[in-house]
Amino acid sequence: MRAINGLNTIIKGLIRSYSQIFFSSEYSLAIFLLLITFIDFSIGIAGLVSALVATLTSYLIKLDRETTAKGLYGFNALLVGFGLGFYYDISITLLLLAAIAGFFTLLVNITLQGVLGKYYLPYLSLPFVLSMWLVLSATWQLTSTEINQSSVYLLNRIFDVGGFNFIDIHDWWLNHVKSNFINGYFISLGSIFFQFNVLAGVLVALILMAYSRIAFSLSVIGYSVAYIAYLTFGLDLTTLGYSYIGFNFILSAIAIGGYYYIPSTASYWWAVAITPVIAMVTIGLAIIFKTLGLPILSLPFNIVVLMFIYSMRFRMSVSGLREVMVQEGKPELNLYSYQSFAKRFPNYGWIRIRLPFYGVWTVNQGHHGNYTHKGEWAHAWDFIVLDSDGKQFKSDGHLQTDYYCYGKNVIAPADGEVVEVDDGVDDNPVGEININKNWGNTVIIKHAAGLYSKLSHLRKGSITVKVGDKVKFGTKVGEVGNSGRSAYPHLHFQIQATEYIGSKTIKYPLSSYIVNDTELKTFDYPATDQNVCNIESDPLLNSMLNFKPGKLISWEVQHENITENFTWEVGITYLNKLFIKCNKTNSKAFFELDDVYFYFTHFEGSKKSLLYKFYLAAYRIPLTYFEGIKVADSIPANKWFGGIALYLHDFIAPFIQLLQAEYRVKVTRIGSEFDIEGFRFETTVEGRFLNRTVLTERFDLEIRANGKVEIIQEQNNTLAKCEL
């Protein structure tokens, strides 16, 4: 089994080395590119040998298996092999040189990975450039190699690829396409693989457009701007295509516009802006390296892109141009995932601060209140407890103990450390205030650098913590009193940036709460007169959906009198990302579980699989329940749409979103409040074009207390059952 897994890793890494030239790990792209490189057999075989040696060596010396399998240790060696095959004809000497160069390039690759990795920078194709220079300098001294003359016999190579049909196409192209711009673009694309002919360029362009519309459009933009720059500078335009120069602009545009940064108007603008800079660098380097007799290869691309990425790390604001944090290997995937993530989790990474009490309380004064929440202290809340008649006290309200909130427990709203405690201030008689000790008895908790919560007007002697204590959410810190500037018992709660009593407030949302027993809020601000409470997870939902790594889930699916069985397994990545994997289709759905929801974050694999249906049906499930609870969310466009609609949409997706997918779920309880049998989730997914619904799918998901789960897909009447 270990040998099979090792062989699988090596094969994956070897094939993906080809697609990594376009920053991708996709097999279909890699296989087509591999075939193109054999237009010139010498180039194709030398590249293959060099990449194989680098990939095999990376496996044998036990480098990271995932990095090896992605082709990241092979693509630079592949380029070196291409270069050797371009310069020298096929021979035993060439194959030996390709093998040696592959091993050496891997060493350079690892070294630059370590050096540049300290600054979180990619090594791009720098290993190729450095290795190619050294290998070329060495081979010029050899006498057992012959110069590759295949470029002289271009028609023979075209015939070998496609016979007389390709010869006819080639002749038609020569007779009808005279544009230096068009021919230069295609030759530049082909030259990425050391294939200096229009045929290779056209094939690469077609494959690139089929793989990624964004990458294709950026390749055109990068070359076009370079062409204009060369015209403006009065330079020789033929050097764009008939040398190692043209592809620098293409790769740079793809890298900046769609791979290292989220495709957007800003990324496209920067791809345009950086191109004249690369042109200037290219001109300067060409003069310098001419004296050394060495080609500049992809050096301009490497220098400028690395400098750009490094410089952007010093920005004080990341608005506009956003760096890709989780690389999915394709501009469209980076774009759609980011758009969905930004919409779904606008407060991702924020500290989860919740209400500082249990039970239902009422906001007596919210932000910018009518009484004391003004100016620098505007972003605060006052909370009280009301009875069913809307009164906050019993009897005549003359005594502190008449107030329902008086003496109630006050809890830490989030994990943190107590940094300030002020106790010993007497509670005021109702109707009187203490202006000398404005905040009364107070506890301040530090949750993160520059993020503190303050709980004030506490009852004298009720504070249970001291400075330096570590607290968790829910830890009792005191009780509601009437100390300080407080005419009647209530709890004052605010978020601030410093640890001092009297600090001004900051506007910071509460992570989750329920309003008026009818609405679930996340990262929002309770408003005056709202009845609010913390969310309490339902034990049944929390236990049923709390999937642990290693858990196996067996499904029985019934559709049109056909019964199939599927097995899922819960796994976890080295980055602690949980996922469910379908062993039959090899599909994966990544998920998370917090104090409010079970939700999916990503899906990869077959859209015909049961796992995809579960991904849609349980896209975001609340872990709490109240009558009439509903949840809405958005699904990435590429996870719902497909075919020609998505293909065409990809061209404009960086600038405008015409396709949208919306998710809604209605939750109902099965059984009574005192005898809960389970929950039913009625899910609707709508695909919209220009805000008009064009595609709808509905699911019923039932989770029962006895562990049984059912999914019904209404459209094709599919029923799936399992026991958790």
N, C-alpha and C positions, 0 to 999 in steps of 0.2 A: 504493500500500500504506500509506504514511504517513497519507494522508487517511482511509482506511478504519479504521486503528487509532485515529486521533483521534476519528472519529465514534463508534466502539465505546466508547471511554473516556467520552465525553460522555453517551451513552445509558445506560451502566452507572451513571454517577454520578447522573444525573437520577432514574432509577428507584430506586436504592438510597437516595436521600435520604429516601424515605418510610419504609423499614424502619429507617433510622438513628434515627428517633424512639424506637424500642424497642431501640437499641444493636445493630442487626443489619445485615448486608450481604446478607441472603437475598432472592433475586428473588421467589419465590412470595409471601412475606409482603408485600413492597413492592408488588407488582401489586394484590393484594387491598385493601391500604390505600389505594392510589391511587384505586381504583374507589369506595371508601367516601367519599372526600373530595368526589366529584361528586354526592352526595346533595343538596348545595347547590351548584349549578353555579358561582355566583359565587365561593365559597370554593375549589372545585376548580380553576378556571381561573386564578385569581389566584395560588394556591400553585404551580401548574405553571409559570407564567411566571416567577415570582420564583426558583424553584429552577433553572430552565433558564438564566437570565441568570447566576446565581452559578456554576453548573457550567461553563458555556461560558467565562466570564471566567477562571475558575481554570485552564482548559486553555490559553487564549490567552496568558495571562501566564506560562505554563510553570511552574505550581506542580507539586508532586509528582504524577505521573500515577496512582500507586496510591492515594494519598489521595483524589484526585478521583474515581477509578472506584468507590471505596467509598461515595461519597455524603457524605463528611465535610465537604465544602465547600458542600454544597447544602441540608442539612436545616434549618439555622437560617434560611436565606432562605425555605425552604418554609413554615416556621411563620409568618414575617412575612407572607408572601403569604396564608396562611389567615386571619390576623387582619384584613388589609385586606379580603379577600373577605367576611368576617363582618360588618364594619362598613358596607361600601359595596356598592351594587348594581353589577352588571356594566356596564361602559362603557369607552370608549377611555381615559378618564382613569384608571380603576381599573387597567387593564392597563399603562399608562405608569407609574403609581405603583408597581405590583408590580415592574416591570423596574428602576426606579431603586432601590427598596428592596432588591431582590436584590443589586444591585451594592454598595450601601452595606453591607449585612449581611456580604458576603464580606470587605470591608475590616476590619470590626470582628472578624470571625472570625479573620482572619490575625493581627491585632494581639494578640488574646487568646491565640491559639495560641502566639505568641512569648513573651508575658509569663508565662503560666501554665506553658508548656512548660519554662521554666527551673527550675521546681520539680517537673517531671514530673507535672503535674496536668492533667486534661482540662478543656476549656473548656465542656463540656456545652451547655446552651442559653442561656448568658449572652449570646452575640451576638444571639440572638432577642429577649431581654428589652430590652437596650439599644437595639437598632434599632427595636423596636416602639414604645417610648416616644417616641423622636424622630420617627418617621414619623407616629404618631397626633397628636402635638402639632402637627406641620406641617399635616396634612390637616384639622385642625379649622378652619384658616384658609381652606380652599378652598371655593369656591361652586359648582364644576362637578361635584361628586360628590353622589350620592343615597344616603340611608341604605338599607341592605339590609333589606327588609321580609319576606324569605322565611320567617322564623321564624313570622310571623303565618299563613302559608299552609302549615303543616306537612303537612296532608293532601295538598295538591297535590304536594309533594315526594315523599311516600311513594308516591303513585300513580305518579309519574314513574319511580320506582325499580322497583316491583314490581306495579303495577296494583291491581286490586280484591283480589287475594289478600293483598297487604301491608296494604291498608286493613282487611281483616277481622282480620288478626293484630293490628294496632294497636288496633282496637276491643276485641278480646278481652283484650288486655293491660290496657287502661284499666279494664275492668270487673272483672278478676280479680286483678290484681297491685296491691295498695294499699300495699305496704311501702315506707317512705321509704328504708330501707337498700338494698333491691334496686334500686329506681329510681335512687337516688343513685349507686350503684356504676356502673350502666350509663351514666348521663349523664356521670359523671366520666371514664369511658373514652372516650366520644364527644367530650368537650370537649377532649381532647388534640389533636383535629383540628378544633376549633372547630365541631363538630357537636353542638349541645345538644339531643339527643333520644335516647330509649331505643333506637330502631331502630339508629342508628349504633353505640351502645354495645354492643348485643347482637352485632352483626356483628363489631365489633372484638374482643369477648370470645371469640367462636367462632374467629376467625382466630388470636388470640393463643394459645388453648389448643391449636389444631392445630399451631402453630409451636413452642411451648415450654410444657410442663406446669409447669416450674419458674417461668417468668415469670408464667404465669397464676395459679398458687397464691400467688405473692408479691404480685400485684396485689390479690387478694382479701384477703390478710393486711394489706397496707398500708392499704387503705381501711377494713377492719374495725376496726383499732386506732384509726384516726383518728375513726371514728364513735363508738367508745366514749369516746375522749378528749373529743370535743365534747359527748357526753352528760354526762360527768363535770364539765366546765367550765360546763355550762349554756348552751352556745352554740346559735345558730340552725343546725339540721342542714341546712336547705335550701341554705345557702351551700356545702356540700360538693359539691353537684351542679350548682346553677344559677349558678355563678360560675367563676372561673378557679382555684379552690382545690383541689378534690378530686383532680385528677390529680397534684398535687405529691406526695401520699402514695403513689400508685401507682408513679410513676416512681422515687421514692426507694427504695421497697422493692425494686424490680427491680434498681436500680443497686447497692445495698449487698448485697442477699441473693443475687444471682445473676450479676451482670456484672463488677463490679470486684473482687469477692471470690469465691473458690471456694464454690459452694453447699454448705452444711453446716448442722448444728445451730447452730453459732456465728453463721454469716451470717444465718440466719433470726432468731435471737435479737436480733442487732443491728438488723436491719430493723424488728423490733417496738419495740426500745428507742428507736430514733431518731425514730419517728413522733410521739410526744407532743412532742418537741423541735421538730419541724417545725410542729406545731399551734401551739405557743407563738409561734414566729417568724412564722407566718402571721397570727396575731391581731395581733401588734404591727405588722407591716408594713402590714396592711390599714388600721389607724388612721392611720399616717403618710401613706400614699399617697392616702388618701381626701381629705386636704386639698389634694393636688396634682391631684386629678382623674384619676389614672392607675391602671390595674389592676396588681396585683402579679404577674400572669402566673405564670411558673415560678420567680420569684426565691427563694421559700423552699426549693424543691428544690435550686437551684444553691448557695445559701449553705451549707446544712447538709451536703450531700453533699461539697462541696469541703473544708469544714472537717474533716469526718470523715476523708476520705482523707488529708489533710495531717497530721492529728493521729496517725493510725495509723502513719505513717512513723517516729515517734519511739519506737515500742515497742522494748523491749529483747529481747523474745521474740515470735516470730510463731506460736506454737502456737495452735491453735484457728482464729482468723480469718486466712485466708491470701489475700494479694492475688494476683490473676491476673497472671502474668508474661508468658505468651504468649496474647494475646487471640484466641479463635477465633470470637467474635461470637455465641455462643449459650450460655446457662447450662449446658445438658446437655453440650455439647462441652467447655466449660471443666471441668466436673465429671469426666466420664469420662476425659478426657486427663490431668487431674491425678492421679486415683486410680491410673491405670495407670502414669504416670510415677513417682509416689511409691513404688509397689510395685516397679517394675522398676529404678529408679535411686535407691535411698535415699542413695547416697553421691555423687550428681551434683555436680560442681564441686570435689570433694576432690582434693588433690594425689595423683598416682599414685606411691606409693612401693612398690618391689618388693624382692625378695630381693637382698642385696648380694654375690651370687656367681653363677657359672655351674655347671651340673651338679647332681647330686642330693646333698643334704646331709640330715643328721638333726637334729631339734630335741632337743638334750640337756637343755635346761632352758627351759621356756616361762614364760608369765606366772604370777606367784604360785608360783614354783618351790620346790623342797625345800631349796635351798642358799642362794643369795645374793639371789634376786629377791624381796625382801620390802619391805613398807612403801612408802616413796616411790619405790622402785626396782623395784616389782613387775612393771611392764609392759615386760619386756625378754626377749630370746631369746639363748640360747647355741647355736651350731651346730657340729657335728662331721661328719666323713665316716666312714662304715662300709664294711667290705667285705661280701662275700656271706655271710660267717659271722656278721655282726653285731658284728665287732670294729673298734675305731677305731685300732688300731696293728698293726704287724707285729712279728715277733720277740718279744722280751720286754717291749717298750714302755718301756725304761729311757731311751732317747734321744729327744730332740725329733723328730728326723727319722724315727723309727719311726711317727709319727702321720700318717695319710693326709692330714689337712687342713693340716699344717704346710707353710708356704711356698706354699699355694694363693693365687691372686689374689683380692683383695677389691676390689669395684667400687662405684662410686657408685650408690645405690639409686634415685636420681631426679636430674633436673637441679637444679643449684643452684650455690652459691658456698662455697668452703672458708673457714671463719671461725676455725678453731682446729686447730693441729697440735702434737702433743707427741711427740717422737721422742728416741731416745738411751737408752731404758731397756733394760737387758740382759734377754734371755730367761732365764727361770728354769730351772734343772735340773728335770726331771720330778719331781713330788712336793713341790716347794718353792713358796712364794709370797712376793711382795713387798708388804708391807702399807704401806710408805711411799709407793709409787707405785701406788696401788690399781688404777687403770685401765690402767696400762702405756702403751704407745705408742698414740696415739689420733688419729683424724681426725673433726672435726665439720663437717657440711655444712648450710648454710642453704638450705631449699627454698622458704620463704615466711615472711612475718612470723609469728613465734610457732610455727614448725615447723622443727625441726632433727633430723638423724639423727646418731647417734654410733657409731663403729666402733672397738672397743677390743681390747687384748691383741695388737696387731700386732707383727710381727717387727722387731727393731731394724734401722734402716737401709733398710727396704723401702718406706717411705712415698715416693710419687712426686709428691705435690702440696704446695703451700705456701699460706699464707693469702692470699686474694684471687683464687685460681685459679677460673675458671668450669669446671664439670664437667657432663657429660651422663651420662644413665643408661648404665652399662657402662664408664665411664672407670675405669681401674685407679687405685686410691688407695694400695694397699699390699699386704702379704701377711700371712697368718695366722701368728702367733707364739705366744709363751708368756710375755709380759711382764705385770707387775703382779700383781694377786691372781688368779693362774691357775696351778693345780697341773699342768695338762697342756694342750697346745695346743688352742685352740678360738677361735671368733669370737664376741665379745659385740656385740650389735646392739640399739639402743634408739632410740625417738623421744622428743624432749623439746621443751619450749616455750622454752628459753633456750639461749644459745650456749656455756655454760660446762661445762668438764669437772667432773663430779660433780653436774650438774643432775638433778633428779628426773625420772622418766619420765612420759609421758602415754600413755593408751590410744588408739592410732591404728592402723587396720587396714592390712594390705598389700593393694595393689590387685588383684593377680592372681598365682596360683601353682597348681601341680599337686601333689596329695597322693598319695603311694604309687602313682604312675602310674595311678591309677584315677579321680580326682576333680578337677575343675577348680573352683577357688575364686576368688571375687572379693570384695574388701573384707572380708577375714576375718583370723583370727588363728591362725597355725600353733601346734599343740599339741605338748606333750612326746611324744617317740618317733615323731612323724610324719616320713616321708621327703618332702622338699619340693624343688621346683625351679622356676625361672622358666619362663614359657610362651614357647615359640619358635614363631612363626607358620610354618605350612606354606607354602612358596614358591608352590605351585600354587594353593591357595585364595586366598592373598593377592593374587596377580597376576590371577586370574580375576575376583575380586569387587571389585577396586580400580577402580571405574568413574570415569572422568574426564569432566568437563563437555564436552559436544559429541559424546560417543560415541553412535552409532546401533546399535540392536540389533534385528535383523529376526527375527520369529518365524513359524513355520508351525504352525498349529493344526489337528488332525484330530479330528473328533467326528461320529459316526454318518455316516461316508462323506462328510462335508463338510469341505473344506479351506479355511481362511481364513488370510490373512497380516496381521500387525500389525507396526508399527514403533514402537519406543520410542526416546526421546532422553534422555540424561542432562543435567540442567541444574543451575544453582546460583542461589540467591536473593541479593539484595543483602546479606543477613545471613550469607552463606557457608553456607547450608543446602543440601546436595546432595539432588537428587530425580530420580526416573525418571518420565517422562511418556509416557503412551500417546497418540499423536497421533489415533487413531481415536475413543477414548472420552473424551479429555481428562482422564483420571484421573491422579493423581499419588501417588507413594509416596516419602516422605522417608526417607533412610537415613544411617547413620554407619558409620565404619570405625575401630576402635581397634586396640590391640595384641592384643586377645583375640577380638573378635567383629566380624562384619558383622551389623548389625541395623537393622530399620526402626523409625522413631519415630512416623510418622503416615501415614495414608492418607486421600485424599479422592477421591470419584468413584464410579463404578459398581461395585457388588459383583458384577456379572456379567462384568466385564472379566477378561482374562488377567492383567493387572497385579495385580488383587486376589488372584488365585490364587497368584501369585508372592510377593506380600506375606505370605500365610499360610504358604506352603511354606518360605520363606527368612526367616521373621520374626526369628530369631536363630540365626546359623550360627557355630559356633566356627571360628577360623582355625588351630587346632592339632588334632592327632590323636593319640590313643592308643587302644588296644584297649578297647572297651566304653564309649567316651565318650558321654554323654547330656547334654542341656541342657533345662531347663524354663523357662518364662516365662509371663506373663499378657498377654492381649490385651484392650484396652478393650471393655467390654460392648457399646457401640454399634457397634463394628466387626465384631461377630459376630452379635449378635441384631438383629432388626428387627420390623416389624409391630406387632401389638397387644400382644405381650409386652413389647417395649421401651417402647412408648407408656405402658402402665400403670406400668411400673417407674420411669419418669421422675418420677412423683409422689413416690415414696419414696426415690429415689436419694440425695438429700442426707443422709439419715439412716441408711439401711441398704442393703446391697448383697445382693440376692437372686439376681441374675444374674451369673455369672462365666464367663469364657472362658479356658481354660488351653491352653498350647502345649507340646508335647514333641517332641524330635527325637533320633533315634538315628543315629549316624554310623558307616558301615562303609567300609572301603577296598576299592576295585576294583583287583585285581591283587595282587602281592606287595609286601613291604616294600622289595625291591630293584628292582622294576619296577612303579611306581605308575601305574595307568591312569586313576585318578580317585577320586571319592568319591561315595557314595550317602547321601542324607539322607532318612530315613523319618520323615515328620512326621505328628503327630496333633493335631488341634484339637478340644477338647471344650467344649461349652457346658453349663453347670450351673445348675440352679435348686434352691435350698435344698440345695446340695452333692450333688445327684443329677444324673447325666449325662442330658441330654435331647436333645443334638444332637452328632453326631460327624462329622468330615471327615478324610480321610487323603490325603496326597500323597507321591509319590516324586520326589525331585529328584536328578538325576545331573549331576555336573560332571566332565568328562573332560579329560585332559591335552591332547588334540588340539583343545580349544576348544569341543567340542560340549556342549550343555546340553539336558536333557530334563526336562519336568515331566509327571507322570502324576497325574491326579485320579481316585482309585479309584472314587468314588461314581458318576460319570457316564462313566467310561472315556474321559476327554479326554486327548489326548497333544499336547504342545507341544514344538517343537524349535527350537533356534537355535545359532549359532556366535558365540562372544564373541571 
